[in-house]
């Protein structure tokens, strides 16, 4: 039976980042790194169930809380898209030293965009998968449009996201705007699987089209028909995990 164990490692800023390792019942046939969605945590439904589905298929998966979120140390207000990318690189370095891999990286929503940016610089990563990822990281700015003017004028503002208060600083918005993900995808040079739900009301399906058109082969698209952005139905998350594991198999050294 697959098992989950808690770990921690030093993030890019030196803060201790909380992580969970989903381990398969037998020796892993590969290792994956999972990046959660914006302001979510490693324990959000999609992260847990996709990771556990991958583990059931023999892939060990590390999921972790970005700086200042969940059980991790650090100040979320001082983080940005670039620091998320740096945390992913730190996680990959920790895995390479202590666990193996990662050969596969999977990112959900804004975590998908960060995964694309990080994977492009990690030679051990053989395949990349996104779930409901935006083609432009600045897409998330619509979540706090009502406070954008205040953030830009005063340098920061408190916004409610999913019912929780978060301090968003001007540097966060500026960093998002300066991150050219489509250009990164075009030159990444790694197999890419883009998973997206046609009914996604948070990150519209057109984002998947733009990512797919920017990428070079080998590239694939998985339609998560009937799913919502957060994969809140267990069957949707498990389906995504099973297909990702099957797709990634040839890139895990099998």
Beta strands, then each sheet from edge to edge (+ up, - down):
strand 1: 3-10
strand 2: 16-23
strand 3: 30-35
strand 4: 59-64
strand 5: 104-108
strand 6: 127-131
strand 7: 156-161
strand 8: 164-169
strand 9: 191-196
strand 10: 219-223
sheet 1: 1+ 2- 4+ 3+ 5+ 6+ 9+ 10+
sheet 2: 7+ 8-
end
